[in-house]
Amino acid sequence: MKRNPFDLTGKNAVITGSSQGLGWGMAKGLAEAGAFVILVDINPKVVEKAEELREQGLQAEAIICDLLDRLKRSELKKTIEKRLEGKLDIIVNNAGIQIRYPALEFPMEDWDKVIELNLTSVFDLAQWAGNLMVKLGKGKIINIASVNSIAAGINTVAYCSAKGAVMQMTKTMANELSSLGINVNCIAPGYMATPINTALVNDEARFAELSQRIPAKRWGQPQDMAGAVVYLASDASDYVCGVMLPVDGGYLSR
Ligand SMILES: NC(=O)c1ccc[n+]([C@@H]2O[C@H](COP(=O)([O-])OP(=O)(O)OC[C@H]3O[C@@H](n4cnc5c(N)ncnc54)[C@H](O)[C@@H]3O)[C@@H](O)[C@H]2O)c1
């Protein structure tokens, strides 16, 4: 029988920021495609979310970790390496925060926070994963960028700066790692109905303005991310290197 190239059976995956929102949608998609998924999040409810997957007969575990803390990130890496005996096949760097202020008033401590989580922790974990994957001769690193990697927002200077950099980091790492069997790609979600966007959804005028620009005429949902992440995590994308795949209802095409 012909093998399904999207099948993730036997693959170990780590996904950060997966207690809710897009991370949860992707964790579910990866587990449903057959992967053993380790969900990482600062929010303790991640433990229940892993349990929810196991109740559906899927393979999942949870680790609570504050990815803003470099020491905690070090411990996380050691724990995962031990748990997977070094066999990390897929990492999805998804955890992210949004802090909104006009650029001229943006507090430096909030700038540092956004850059540390949305950019530095992504590189830290991608570098670590890459080193493990080199030993396996294969691996998939998937970073979560944003339509804001290309089209910037308003009052979101730190977030847009980090997301632009995530796209370039992805391409640079792909240039260096593709010949080693490691695919480094990123996904650019558009406007998705998750808690990170509560402020936008509550701003009637901005919500209408953004919605009007989405060709699909709806905001995305966490499950809209599943197909893209499974594709980039699977053998089906072995010759796909350094791309930014928009999952945005057509937003970037306007
Ligand atoms: N929702 C959108 O419209 C949209 C658009 C483009 C990109 N994104 C990106 O997608 C990713 C997920 O966003 P979302 O919409 O699901 O947001 P969300 O706020 O619903 O989820 C973010 C997750 O990250 C976790 N997290 C936050 N700080 C953390 C920390 N210090 N350590 C560990 N985990 C932490 C949260 O607990 C949460 O589970 C983010 O990188 C975001 O920038 C979202």
The ligand as an ORCA input file, in Angstrom:
! r2SCAN-3c Opt
* xyz 0 1
  N      -4.299     35.243     16.493
  C      -3.800     35.858     15.444
  O      -4.503     36.569     14.734
  C      -2.361     35.692     15.066
  C      -1.942     36.239     13.848
  C      -0.618     36.096     13.474
  C       0.269     35.425     14.303
  N      -0.176     34.911     15.475
  C       0.815     34.216     16.295
  O       0.369     32.916     16.595
  C       0.911     32.515     17.856
  C      -0.219     32.059     18.742
  O      -1.102     33.141     18.946
  P      -2.591     32.971     19.464
  O      -3.437     33.828     18.642
  O      -2.947     31.546     19.589
  O      -2.441     33.672     20.896
  P      -2.949     33.222     22.327
  O      -2.706     34.366     23.220
  O      -4.315     32.663     22.240
  O      -1.958     32.019     22.683
  C      -0.620     32.221     23.019
  C      -0.161     31.072     23.889
  O       1.183     31.328     24.311
  C       1.261     31.096     25.708
  N       2.309     31.923     26.313
  C       2.290     33.270     26.503
  N       3.385     33.654     27.156
  C       4.134     32.544     27.389
  C       5.373     32.305     28.039
  N       6.055     33.291     28.619
  N       5.834     31.028     28.098
  C       5.121     30.017     27.555
  N       3.944     30.183     26.931
  C       3.452     31.436     26.844
  C      -0.105     31.467     26.247
  O      -0.365     30.914     27.531
  C      -1.004     30.915     25.165
  O      -1.319     29.556     25.369
  C       1.674     33.728     18.395
  O       3.039     33.620     18.070
  C       1.052     34.874     17.641
  O       1.905     35.970     17.535
  C      -1.460     35.026     15.879
*
